[in-house]
Amino acid sequence: MTARNRRRCFRMNKAKRVLDFIDSSDLDKFESFCRRQWLDFCDEHGGFGGQHLEYEEYTSEYSNYLMEKYGASKK
């Protein structure tokens, strides 16, 4: 298995955990939440020399944080 395939499997497992964590009826709300968080991240880290992440990169890197933050906002 190549490194690329290992990364793909890792990302798919992470996505599956996210889908298992979130009820299917809340999936649209969760995606909307993630997009708002990503836009906030872009605003905070944008500009010259800032860190730029695509939406998929952001959700992959910060998936645990997003799930915890979304769960806390639901309480």
mmCIF file of the N, C-alpha and C atoms, coordinates in Angstrom:
data_MODEL
# 
_entry.id   MODEL 
# 
loop_
_atom_site.group_PDB 
_atom_site.id 
_atom_site.type_symbol 
_atom_site.label_atom_id 
_atom_site.label_alt_id 
_atom_site.label_comp_id 
_atom_site.label_asym_id 
_atom_site.label_entity_id 
_atom_site.label_seq_id 
_atom_site.pdbx_PDB_ins_code 
_atom_site.Cartn_x 
_atom_site.Cartn_y 
_atom_site.Cartn_z 
_atom_site.occupancy 
_atom_site.B_iso_or_equiv 
_atom_site.pdbx_formal_charge 
_atom_site.auth_seq_id 
_atom_site.auth_comp_id 
_atom_site.auth_asym_id 
_atom_site.auth_atom_id 
_atom_site.pdbx_PDB_model_num 
ATOM 1   N N  . MET A 1 1  ? 0.848   -1.172 0.000  1.00 0.00 ? 1  MET A N  1 
ATOM 2   C CA . MET A 1 1  ? 0.000   0.000  0.000  1.00 0.00 ? 1  MET A CA 1 
ATOM 3   C C  . MET A 1 1  ? 0.892   1.233  0.000  1.00 0.00 ? 1  MET A C  1 
ATOM 4   N N  . THR A 1 2  ? 0.611   2.138  -0.888 1.00 0.00 ? 2  THR A N  1 
ATOM 5   C CA . THR A 1 2  ? 1.424   3.342  -0.986 1.00 0.00 ? 2  THR A CA 1 
ATOM 6   C C  . THR A 1 2  ? 1.030   4.341  0.103  1.00 0.00 ? 2  THR A C  1 
ATOM 7   N N  . ALA A 1 3  ? 1.892   5.305  0.300  1.00 0.00 ? 3  ALA A N  1 
ATOM 8   C CA . ALA A 1 3  ? 1.620   6.339  1.312  1.00 0.00 ? 3  ALA A CA 1 
ATOM 9   C C  . ALA A 1 3  ? 0.348   7.105  0.964  1.00 0.00 ? 3  ALA A C  1 
ATOM 10  N N  . ARG A 1 4  ? 0.143   7.333  -0.325 1.00 0.00 ? 4  ARG A N  1 
ATOM 11  C CA . ARG A 1 4  ? -1.067  8.057  -0.750 1.00 0.00 ? 4  ARG A CA 1 
ATOM 12  C C  . ARG A 1 4  ? -2.326  7.281  -0.378 1.00 0.00 ? 4  ARG A C  1 
ATOM 13  N N  . ASN A 1 5  ? -2.306  5.970  -0.592 1.00 0.00 ? 5  ASN A N  1 
ATOM 14  C CA . ASN A 1 5  ? -3.471  5.148  -0.247 1.00 0.00 ? 5  ASN A CA 1 
ATOM 15  C C  . ASN A 1 5  ? -3.677  5.071  1.264  1.00 0.00 ? 5  ASN A C  1 
ATOM 16  N N  . ARG A 1 6  ? -2.584  5.042  2.019  1.00 0.00 ? 6  ARG A N  1 
ATOM 17  C CA . ARG A 1 6  ? -2.712  5.033  3.476  1.00 0.00 ? 6  ARG A CA 1 
ATOM 18  C C  . ARG A 1 6  ? -3.369  6.325  3.958  1.00 0.00 ? 6  ARG A C  1 
ATOM 19  N N  . ARG A 1 7  ? -2.940  7.462  3.386  1.00 0.00 ? 7  ARG A N  1 
ATOM 20  C CA . ARG A 1 7  ? -3.551  8.741  3.765  1.00 0.00 ? 7  ARG A CA 1 
ATOM 21  C C  . ARG A 1 7  ? -5.031  8.765  3.390  1.00 0.00 ? 7  ARG A C  1 
ATOM 22  N N  . ARG A 1 8  ? -5.353  8.232  2.216  1.00 0.00 ? 8  ARG A N  1 
ATOM 23  C CA . ARG A 1 8  ? -6.751  8.197  1.788  1.00 0.00 ? 8  ARG A CA 1 
ATOM 24  C C  . ARG A 1 8  ? -7.579  7.348  2.743  1.00 0.00 ? 8  ARG A C  1 
ATOM 25  N N  . CYS A 1 9  ? -7.073  6.194  3.146  1.00 0.00 ? 9  CYS A N  1 
ATOM 26  C CA . CYS A 1 9  ? -7.795  5.334  4.084  1.00 0.00 ? 9  CYS A CA 1 
ATOM 27  C C  . CYS A 1 9  ? -7.960  6.032  5.432  1.00 0.00 ? 9  CYS A C  1 
ATOM 28  N N  . PHE A 1 10 ? -6.920  6.733  5.865  1.00 0.00 ? 10 PHE A N  1 
ATOM 29  C CA . PHE A 1 10 ? -6.994  7.458  7.135  1.00 0.00 ? 10 PHE A CA 1 
ATOM 30  C C  . PHE A 1 10 ? -8.078  8.525  7.082  1.00 0.00 ? 10 PHE A C  1 
ATOM 31  N N  . ARG A 1 11 ? -8.108  9.287  5.973  1.00 0.00 ? 11 ARG A N  1 
ATOM 32  C CA . ARG A 1 11 ? -9.134  10.329 5.833  1.00 0.00 ? 11 ARG A CA 1 
ATOM 33  C C  . ARG A 1 11 ? -10.527 9.722  5.765  1.00 0.00 ? 11 ARG A C  1 
ATOM 34  N N  . MET A 1 12 ? -10.678 8.588  5.091  1.00 0.00 ? 12 MET A N  1 
ATOM 35  C CA . MET A 1 12 ? -11.990 7.949  4.998  1.00 0.00 ? 12 MET A CA 1 
ATOM 36  C C  . MET A 1 12 ? -12.437 7.454  6.366  1.00 0.00 ? 12 MET A C  1 
ATOM 37  N N  . ASN A 1 13 ? -11.518 6.904  7.159  1.00 0.00 ? 13 ASN A N  1 
ATOM 38  C CA . ASN A 1 13 ? -11.862 6.455  8.507  1.00 0.00 ? 13 ASN A CA 1 
ATOM 39  C C  . ASN A 1 13 ? -12.265 7.628  9.379  1.00 0.00 ? 13 ASN A C  1 
ATOM 40  N N  . LYS A 1 14 ? -11.557 8.753  9.233  1.00 0.00 ? 14 LYS A N  1 
ATOM 41  C CA . LYS A 1 14 ? -11.895 9.945  9.994  1.00 0.00 ? 14 LYS A CA 1 
ATOM 42  C C  . LYS A 1 14 ? -13.283 10.448 9.609  1.00 0.00 ? 14 LYS A C  1 
ATOM 43  N N  . ALA A 1 15 ? -13.572 10.460 8.308  1.00 0.00 ? 15 ALA A N  1 
ATOM 44  C CA . ALA A 1 15 ? -14.889 10.907 7.849  1.00 0.00 ? 15 ALA A CA 1 
ATOM 45  C C  . ALA A 1 15 ? -15.977 9.977  8.363  1.00 0.00 ? 15 ALA A C  1 
ATOM 46  N N  . LYS A 1 16 ? -15.700 8.687  8.403  1.00 0.00 ? 16 LYS A N  1 
ATOM 47  C CA . LYS A 1 16 ? -16.690 7.724  8.903  1.00 0.00 ? 16 LYS A CA 1 
ATOM 48  C C  . LYS A 1 16 ? -16.964 7.965  10.382 1.00 0.00 ? 16 LYS A C  1 
ATOM 49  N N  . ARG A 1 17 ? -15.918 8.280  11.151 1.00 0.00 ? 17 ARG A N  1 
ATOM 50  C CA . ARG A 1 17 ? -16.112 8.580  12.575 1.00 0.00 ? 17 ARG A CA 1 
ATOM 51  C C  . ARG A 1 17 ? -16.970 9.823  12.745 1.00 0.00 ? 17 ARG A C  1 
ATOM 52  N N  . VAL A 1 18 ? -16.758 10.818 11.901 1.00 0.00 ? 18 VAL A N  1 
ATOM 53  C CA . VAL A 1 18 ? -17.564 12.036 11.980 1.00 0.00 ? 18 VAL A CA 1 
ATOM 54  C C  . VAL A 1 18 ? -19.019 11.700 11.694 1.00 0.00 ? 18 VAL A C  1 
ATOM 55  N N  . LEU A 1 19 ? -19.260 10.901 10.670 1.00 0.00 ? 19 LEU A N  1 
ATOM 56  C CA . LEU A 1 19 ? -20.634 10.547 10.316 1.00 0.00 ? 19 LEU A CA 1 
ATOM 57  C C  . LEU A 1 19 ? -21.280 9.695  11.397 1.00 0.00 ? 19 LEU A C  1 
ATOM 58  N N  . ASP A 1 20 ? -20.503 8.841  12.062 1.00 0.00 ? 20 ASP A N  1 
ATOM 59  C CA . ASP A 1 20 ? -21.042 8.038  13.154 1.00 0.00 ? 20 ASP A CA 1 
ATOM 60  C C  . ASP A 1 20 ? -21.372 8.911  14.366 1.00 0.00 ? 20 ASP A C  1 
ATOM 61  N N  . PHE A 1 21 ? -20.583 9.958  14.577 1.00 0.00 ? 21 PHE A N  1 
ATOM 62  C CA . PHE A 1 21 ? -20.761 10.840 15.723 1.00 0.00 ? 21 PHE A CA 1 
ATOM 63  C C  . PHE A 1 21 ? -22.008 11.706 15.583 1.00 0.00 ? 21 PHE A C  1 
ATOM 64  N N  . ILE A 1 22 ? -22.312 12.091 14.362 1.00 0.00 ? 22 ILE A N  1 
ATOM 65  C CA . ILE A 1 22 ? -23.380 13.054 14.121 1.00 0.00 ? 22 ILE A CA 1 
ATOM 66  C C  . ILE A 1 22 ? -24.593 12.350 13.537 1.00 0.00 ? 22 ILE A C  1 
ATOM 67  N N  . ASP A 1 23 ? -25.737 12.631 14.104 1.00 0.00 ? 23 ASP A N  1 
ATOM 68  C CA . ASP A 1 23 ? -26.991 12.086 13.611 1.00 0.00 ? 23 ASP A CA 1 
ATOM 69  C C  . ASP A 1 23 ? -27.215 12.595 12.183 1.00 0.00 ? 23 ASP A C  1 
ATOM 70  N N  . SER A 1 24 ? -27.801 11.764 11.335 1.00 0.00 ? 24 SER A N  1 
ATOM 71  C CA . SER A 1 24 ? -27.969 12.138 9.934  1.00 0.00 ? 24 SER A CA 1 
ATOM 72  C C  . SER A 1 24 ? -28.817 13.396 9.770  1.00 0.00 ? 24 SER A C  1 
ATOM 73  N N  . SER A 1 25 ? -29.761 13.632 10.660 1.00 0.00 ? 25 SER A N  1 
ATOM 74  C CA . SER A 1 25 ? -30.583 14.838 10.551 1.00 0.00 ? 25 SER A CA 1 
ATOM 75  C C  . SER A 1 25 ? -29.786 16.100 10.872 1.00 0.00 ? 25 SER A C  1 
ATOM 76  N N  . ASP A 1 26 ? -28.706 15.957 11.626 1.00 0.00 ? 26 ASP A N  1 
ATOM 77  C CA . ASP A 1 26 ? -27.871 17.105 11.996 1.00 0.00 ? 26 ASP A CA 1 
ATOM 78  C C  . ASP A 1 26 ? -26.699 17.317 11.041 1.00 0.00 ? 26 ASP A C  1 
ATOM 79  N N  . LEU A 1 27 ? -26.578 16.479 10.025 1.00 0.00 ? 27 LEU A N  1 
ATOM 80  C CA . LEU A 1 27 ? -25.405 16.549 9.155  1.00 0.00 ? 27 LEU A CA 1 
ATOM 81  C C  . LEU A 1 27 ? -25.311 17.894 8.439  1.00 0.00 ? 27 LEU A C  1 
ATOM 82  N N  . ASP A 1 28 ? -26.429 18.429 7.942  1.00 0.00 ? 28 ASP A N  1 
ATOM 83  C CA . ASP A 1 28 ? -26.403 19.735 7.279  1.00 0.00 ? 28 ASP A CA 1 
ATOM 84  C C  . ASP A 1 28 ? -26.013 20.837 8.256  1.00 0.00 ? 28 ASP A C  1 
ATOM 85  N N  . LYS A 1 29 ? -26.524 20.762 9.470  1.00 0.00 ? 29 LYS A N  1 
ATOM 86  C CA . LYS A 1 29 ? -26.187 21.764 10.487 1.00 0.00 ? 29 LYS A CA 1 
ATOM 87  C C  . LYS A 1 29 ? -24.710 21.679 10.839 1.00 0.00 ? 29 LYS A C  1 
ATOM 88  N N  . PHE A 1 30 ? -24.179 20.445 10.926 1.00 0.00 ? 30 PHE A N  1 
ATOM 89  C CA . PHE A 1 30 ? -22.771 20.271 11.247 1.00 0.00 ? 30 PHE A CA 1 
ATOM 90  C C  . PHE A 1 30 ? -21.893 20.825 10.129 1.00 0.00 ? 30 PHE A C  1 
ATOM 91  N N  . GLU A 1 31 ? -22.257 20.561 8.878  1.00 0.00 ? 31 GLU A N  1 
ATOM 92  C CA . GLU A 1 31 ? -21.461 21.079 7.766  1.00 0.00 ? 31 GLU A CA 1 
ATOM 93  C C  . GLU A 1 31 ? -21.501 22.606 7.748  1.00 0.00 ? 31 GLU A C  1 
ATOM 94  N N  . SER A 1 32 ? -22.656 23.179 8.015  1.00 0.00 ? 32 SER A N  1 
ATOM 95  C CA . SER A 1 32 ? -22.776 24.633 8.081  1.00 0.00 ? 32 SER A CA 1 
ATOM 96  C C  . SER A 1 32 ? -21.893 25.183 9.209  1.00 0.00 ? 32 SER A C  1 
ATOM 97  N N  . PHE A 1 33 ? -21.912 24.507 10.347 1.00 0.00 ? 33 PHE A N  1 
ATOM 98  C CA . PHE A 1 33 ? -21.068 24.887 11.478 1.00 0.00 ? 33 PHE A CA 1 
ATOM 99  C C  . PHE A 1 33 ? -19.589 24.851 11.083 1.00 0.00 ? 33 PHE A C  1 
ATOM 100 N N  . CYS A 1 34 ? -19.181 23.770 10.405 1.00 0.00 ? 34 CYS A N  1 
ATOM 101 C CA . CYS A 1 34 ? -17.779 23.624 9.985  1.00 0.00 ? 34 CYS A CA 1 
ATOM 102 C C  . CYS A 1 34 ? -17.379 24.721 9.010  1.00 0.00 ? 34 CYS A C  1 
ATOM 103 N N  . ARG A 1 35 ? -18.261 25.057 8.096  1.00 0.00 ? 35 ARG A N  1 
ATOM 104 C CA . ARG A 1 35 ? -17.949 26.122 7.126  1.00 0.00 ? 35 ARG A CA 1 
ATOM 105 C C  . ARG A 1 35 ? -17.793 27.478 7.829  1.00 0.00 ? 35 ARG A C  1 
ATOM 106 N N  . ARG A 1 36 ? -18.642 27.754 8.802  1.00 0.00 ? 36 ARG A N  1 
ATOM 107 C CA . ARG A 1 36 ? -18.516 29.012 9.547  1.00 0.00 ? 36 ARG A CA 1 
ATOM 108 C C  . ARG A 1 36 ? -17.197 29.056 10.321 1.00 0.00 ? 36 ARG A C  1 
ATOM 109 N N  . GLN A 1 37 ? -16.834 27.918 10.935 1.00 0.00 ? 37 GLN A N  1 
ATOM 110 C CA . GLN A 1 37 ? -15.564 27.853 11.661 1.00 0.00 ? 37 GLN A CA 1 
ATOM 111 C C  . GLN A 1 37 ? -14.387 28.049 10.712 1.00 0.00 ? 37 GLN A C  1 
ATOM 112 N N  . TRP A 1 38 ? -14.475 27.440 9.529  1.00 0.00 ? 38 TRP A N  1 
ATOM 113 C CA . TRP A 1 38 ? -13.412 27.573 8.526  1.00 0.00 ? 38 TRP A CA 1 
ATOM 114 C C  . TRP A 1 38 ? -13.285 29.022 8.073  1.00 0.00 ? 38 TRP A C  1 
ATOM 115 N N  . LEU A 1 39 ? -14.414 29.688 7.836  1.00 0.00 ? 39 LEU A N  1 
ATOM 116 C CA . LEU A 1 39 ? -14.368 31.097 7.426  1.00 0.00 ? 39 LEU A CA 1 
ATOM 117 C C  . LEU A 1 39 ? -13.760 31.963 8.525  1.00 0.00 ? 39 LEU A C  1 
ATOM 118 N N  . ASP A 1 40 ? -14.097 31.679 9.770  1.00 0.00 ? 40 ASP A N  1 
ATOM 119 C CA . ASP A 1 40 ? -13.475 32.403 10.880 1.00 0.00 ? 40 ASP A CA 1 
ATOM 120 C C  . ASP A 1 40 ? -11.967 32.173 10.898 1.00 0.00 ? 40 ASP A C  1 
ATOM 121 N N  . PHE A 1 41 ? -11.568 30.922 10.667 1.00 0.00 ? 41 PHE A N  1 
ATOM 122 C CA . PHE A 1 41 ? -10.144 30.582 10.623 1.00 0.00 ? 41 PHE A CA 1 
ATOM 123 C C  . PHE A 1 41 ? -9.455  31.367 9.503  1.00 0.00 ? 41 PHE A C  1 
ATOM 124 N N  . CYS A 1 42 ? -10.098 31.438 8.343  1.00 0.00 ? 42 CYS A N  1 
ATOM 125 C CA . CYS A 1 42 ? -9.521  32.170 7.209  1.00 0.00 ? 42 CYS A CA 1 
ATOM 126 C C  . CYS A 1 42 ? -9.371  33.650 7.534  1.00 0.00 ? 42 CYS A C  1 
ATOM 127 N N  . ASP A 1 43 ? -10.380 34.216 8.202  1.00 0.00 ? 43 ASP A N  1 
ATOM 128 C CA . ASP A 1 43 ? -10.304 35.632 8.585  1.00 0.00 ? 43 ASP A CA 1 
ATOM 129 C C  . ASP A 1 43 ? -9.166  35.880 9.568  1.00 0.00 ? 43 ASP A C  1 
ATOM 130 N N  . GLU A 1 44 ? -8.995  34.978 10.524 1.00 0.00 ? 44 GLU A N  1 
ATOM 131 C CA . GLU A 1 44 ? -7.968  35.156 11.542 1.00 0.00 ? 44 GLU A CA 1 
ATOM 132 C C  . GLU A 1 44 ? -6.560  34.917 11.013 1.00 0.00 ? 44 GLU A C  1 
ATOM 133 N N  . HIS A 1 45 ? -6.416  33.966 10.093 1.00 0.00 ? 45 HIS A N  1 
ATOM 134 C CA . HIS A 1 45 ? -5.083  33.587 9.621  1.00 0.00 ? 45 HIS A CA 1 
ATOM 135 C C  . HIS A 1 45 ? -4.798  34.038 8.202  1.00 0.00 ? 45 HIS A C  1 
ATOM 136 N N  . GLY A 1 46 ? -5.670  34.830 7.632  1.00 0.00 ? 46 GLY A N  1 
ATOM 137 C CA . GLY A 1 46 ? -5.466  35.319 6.272  1.00 0.00 ? 46 GLY A CA 1 
ATOM 138 C C  . GLY A 1 46 ? -4.460  36.444 6.244  1.00 0.00 ? 46 GLY A C  1 
ATOM 139 N N  . GLY A 1 47 ? -4.283  36.964 5.080  1.00 0.00 ? 47 GLY A N  1 
ATOM 140 C CA . GLY A 1 47 ? -3.354  38.081 4.941  1.00 0.00 ? 47 GLY A CA 1 
ATOM 141 C C  . GLY A 1 47 ? -2.001  37.614 4.437  1.00 0.00 ? 47 GLY A C  1 
ATOM 142 N N  . PHE A 1 48 ? -1.123  38.563 4.307  1.00 0.00 ? 48 PHE A N  1 
ATOM 143 C CA . PHE A 1 48 ? 0.197   38.269 3.764  1.00 0.00 ? 48 PHE A CA 1 
ATOM 144 C C  . PHE A 1 48 ? 0.981   37.355 4.694  1.00 0.00 ? 48 PHE A C  1 
ATOM 145 N N  . GLY A 1 49 ? 1.413   36.230 4.177  1.00 0.00 ? 49 GLY A N  1 
ATOM 146 C CA . GLY A 1 49 ? 2.211   35.288 4.945  1.00 0.00 ? 49 GLY A CA 1 
ATOM 147 C C  . GLY A 1 49 ? 1.406   34.455 5.919  1.00 0.00 ? 49 GLY A C  1 
ATOM 148 N N  . GLY A 1 50 ? 0.099   34.564 5.877  1.00 0.00 ? 50 GLY A N  1 
ATOM 149 C CA . GLY A 1 50 ? -0.748  33.806 6.794  1.00 0.00 ? 50 GLY A CA 1 
ATOM 150 C C  . GLY A 1 50 ? -0.911  32.362 6.352  1.00 0.00 ? 50 GLY A C  1 
ATOM 151 N N  . GLN A 1 51 ? -1.424  31.563 7.247  1.00 0.00 ? 51 GLN A N  1 
ATOM 152 C CA . GLN A 1 51 ? -1.649  30.151 6.962  1.00 0.00 ? 51 GLN A CA 1 
ATOM 153 C C  . GLN A 1 51 ? -2.957  30.011 6.194  1.00 0.00 ? 51 GLN A C  1 
ATOM 154 N N  . HIS A 1 52 ? -2.905  29.377 5.033  1.00 0.00 ? 52 HIS A N  1 
ATOM 155 C CA . HIS A 1 52 ? -4.100  29.188 4.222  1.00 0.00 ? 52 HIS A CA 1 
ATOM 156 C C  . HIS A 1 52 ? -4.395  27.698 4.097  1.00 0.00 ? 52 HIS A C  1 
ATOM 157 N N  . LEU A 1 53 ? -5.588  27.313 4.471  1.00 0.00 ? 53 LEU A N  1 
ATOM 158 C CA . LEU A 1 53 ? -6.021  25.932 4.329  1.00 0.00 ? 53 LEU A CA 1 
ATOM 159 C C  . LEU A 1 53 ? -7.310  25.895 3.527  1.00 0.00 ? 53 LEU A C  1 
ATOM 160 N N  . GLU A 1 54 ? -7.411  24.950 2.618  1.00 0.00 ? 54 GLU A N  1 
ATOM 161 C CA . GLU A 1 54 ? -8.673  24.711 1.925  1.00 0.00 ? 54 GLU A CA 1 
ATOM 162 C C  . GLU A 1 54 ? -9.659  24.116 2.927  1.00 0.00 ? 54 GLU A C  1 
ATOM 163 N N  . TYR A 1 55 ? -10.937 24.145 2.584  1.00 0.00 ? 55 TYR A N  1 
ATOM 164 C CA . TYR A 1 55 ? -11.971 23.643 3.490  1.00 0.00 ? 55 TYR A CA 1 
ATOM 165 C C  . TYR A 1 55 ? -11.718 22.180 3.862  1.00 0.00 ? 55 TYR A C  1 
ATOM 166 N N  . GLU A 1 56 ? -11.385 21.347 2.878  1.00 0.00 ? 56 GLU A N  1 
ATOM 167 C CA . GLU A 1 56 ? -11.145 19.925 3.141  1.00 0.00 ? 56 GLU A CA 1 
ATOM 168 C C  . GLU A 1 56 ? -9.938  19.726 4.047  1.00 0.00 ? 56 GLU A C  1 
ATOM 169 N N  . GLU A 1 57 ? -8.887  20.517 3.824  1.00 0.00 ? 57 GLU A N  1 
ATOM 170 C CA . GLU A 1 57 ? -7.702  20.431 4.679  1.00 0.00 ? 57 GLU A CA 1 
ATOM 171 C C  . GLU A 1 57 ? -8.030  20.848 6.108  1.00 0.00 ? 57 GLU A C  1 
ATOM 172 N N  . TYR A 1 58 ? -8.807  21.920 6.228  1.00 0.00 ? 58 TYR A N  1 
ATOM 173 C CA . TYR A 1 58 ? -9.176  22.419 7.554  1.00 0.00 ? 58 TYR A CA 1 
ATOM 174 C C  . TYR A 1 58 ? -9.994  21.383 8.318  1.00 0.00 ? 58 TYR A C  1 
ATOM 175 N N  . THR A 1 59 ? -11.012 20.822 7.674  1.00 0.00 ? 59 THR A N  1 
ATOM 176 C CA . THR A 1 59 ? -11.864 19.855 8.368  1.00 0.00 ? 59 THR A CA 1 
ATOM 177 C C  . THR A 1 59 ? -11.098 18.579 8.696  1.00 0.00 ? 59 THR A C  1 
ATOM 178 N N  . SER A 1 60 ? -10.161 18.205 7.853  1.00 0.00 ? 60 SER A N  1 
ATOM 179 C CA . SER A 1 60 ? -9.357  17.021 8.130  1.00 0.00 ? 60 SER A CA 1 
ATOM 180 C C  . SER A 1 60 ? -8.424  17.260 9.317  1.00 0.00 ? 60 SER A C  1 
ATOM 181 N N  . GLU A 1 61 ? -7.781  18.409 9.332  1.00 0.00 ? 61 GLU A N  1 
ATOM 182 C CA . GLU A 1 61 ? -6.808  18.699 10.387 1.00 0.00 ? 61 GLU A CA 1 
ATOM 183 C C  . GLU A 1 61 ? -7.477  18.975 11.739 1.00 0.00 ? 61 GLU A C  1 
ATOM 184 N N  . TYR A 1 62 ? -8.620  19.620 11.723 1.00 0.00 ? 62 TYR A N  1 
ATOM 185 C CA . TYR A 1 62 ? -9.280  20.034 12.962 1.00 0.00 ? 62 TYR A CA 1 
ATOM 186 C C  . TYR A 1 62 ? -10.568 19.253 13.228 1.00 0.00 ? 62 TYR A C  1 
ATOM 187 N N  . SER A 1 63 ? -10.673 18.040 12.741 1.00 0.00 ? 63 SER A N  1 
ATOM 188 C CA . SER A 1 63 ? -11.918 17.272 12.876 1.00 0.00 ? 63 SER A CA 1 
ATOM 189 C C  . SER A 1 63 ? -12.286 17.018 14.339 1.00 0.00 ? 63 SER A C  1 
ATOM 190 N N  . ASN A 1 64 ? -11.326 16.663 15.165 1.00 0.00 ? 64 ASN A N  1 
ATOM 191 C CA . ASN A 1 64 ? -11.628 16.418 16.581 1.00 0.00 ? 64 ASN A CA 1 
ATOM 192 C C  . ASN A 1 64 ? -12.125 17.681 17.269 1.00 0.00 ? 64 ASN A C  1 
ATOM 193 N N  . TYR A 1 65 ? -11.463 18.791 17.002 1.00 0.00 ? 65 TYR A N  1 
ATOM 194 C CA . TYR A 1 65 ? -11.872 20.073 17.582 1.00 0.00 ? 65 TYR A CA 1 
ATOM 195 C C  . TYR A 1 65 ? -13.290 20.433 17.133 1.00 0.00 ? 65 TYR A C  1 
ATOM 196 N N  . LEU A 1 66 ? -13.581 20.266 15.846 1.00 0.00 ? 66 LEU A N  1 
ATOM 197 C CA . LEU A 1 66 ? -14.896 20.625 15.323 1.00 0.00 ? 66 LEU A CA 1 
ATOM 198 C C  . LEU A 1 66 ? -15.992 19.771 15.952 1.00 0.00 ? 66 LEU A C  1 
ATOM 199 N N  . MET A 1 67 ? -15.729 18.482 16.111 1.00 0.00 ? 67 MET A N  1 
ATOM 200 C CA . MET A 1 67 ? -16.733 17.608 16.722 1.00 0.00 ? 67 MET A CA 1 
ATOM 201 C C  . MET A 1 67 ? -16.976 17.986 18.181 1.00 0.00 ? 67 MET A C  1 
ATOM 202 N N  . GLU A 1 68 ? -15.898 18.274 18.913 1.00 0.00 ? 68 GLU A N  1 
ATOM 203 C CA . GLU A 1 68 ? -16.044 18.661 20.315 1.00 0.00 ? 68 GLU A CA 1 
ATOM 204 C C  . GLU A 1 68 ? -16.784 19.994 20.437 1.00 0.00 ? 68 GLU A C  1 
ATOM 205 N N  . LYS A 1 69 ? -16.406 20.954 19.626 1.00 0.00 ? 69 LYS A N  1 
ATOM 206 C CA . LYS A 1 69 ? -17.015 22.282 19.682 1.00 0.00 ? 69 LYS A CA 1 
ATOM 207 C C  . LYS A 1 69 ? -18.496 22.207 19.277 1.00 0.00 ? 69 LYS A C  1 
ATOM 208 N N  . TYR A 1 70 ? -18.799 21.407 18.256 1.00 0.00 ? 70 TYR A N  1 
ATOM 209 C CA . TYR A 1 70 ? -20.198 21.258 17.825 1.00 0.00 ? 70 TYR A CA 1 
ATOM 210 C C  . TYR A 1 70 ? -21.020 20.577 18.909 1.00 0.00 ? 70 TYR A C  1 
ATOM 211 N N  . GLY A 1 71 ? -20.456 19.550 19.534 1.00 0.00 ? 71 GLY A N  1 
ATOM 212 C CA . GLY A 1 71 ? -21.149 18.866 20.617 1.00 0.00 ? 71 GLY A CA 1 
ATOM 213 C C  . GLY A 1 71 ? -21.403 19.781 21.790 1.00 0.00 ? 71 GLY A C  1 
ATOM 214 N N  . ALA A 1 72 ? -20.451 20.648 22.115 1.00 0.00 ? 72 ALA A N  1 
ATOM 215 C CA . ALA A 1 72 ? -20.608 21.574 23.229 1.00 0.00 ? 72 ALA A CA 1 
ATOM 216 C C  . ALA A 1 72 ? -21.664 22.636 22.915 1.00 0.00 ? 72 ALA A C  1 
ATOM 217 N N  . SER A 1 73 ? -21.774 23.015 21.654 1.00 0.00 ? 73 SER A N  1 
ATOM 218 C CA . SER A 1 73 ? -22.755 24.034 21.291 1.00 0.00 ? 73 SER A CA 1 
ATOM 219 C C  . SER A 1 73 ? -24.173 23.481 21.275 1.00 0.00 ? 73 SER A C  1 
ATOM 220 N N  . LYS A 1 74 ? -24.305 22.149 21.214 1.00 0.00 ? 74 LYS A N  1 
ATOM 221 C CA . LYS A 1 74 ? -25.628 21.521 21.196 1.00 0.00 ? 74 LYS A CA 1 
ATOM 222 C C  . LYS A 1 74 ? -26.214 21.371 22.589 1.00 0.00 ? 74 LYS A C  1 
ATOM 223 N N  . LYS A 1 75 ? -25.382 21.492 23.622 1.00 0.00 ? 75 LYS A N  1 
ATOM 224 C CA . LYS A 1 75 ? -25.850 21.281 25.006 1.00 0.00 ? 75 LYS A CA 1 
ATOM 225 C C  . LYS A 1 75 ? -26.556 22.497 25.539 1.00 0.00 ? 75 LYS A C  1 
# 
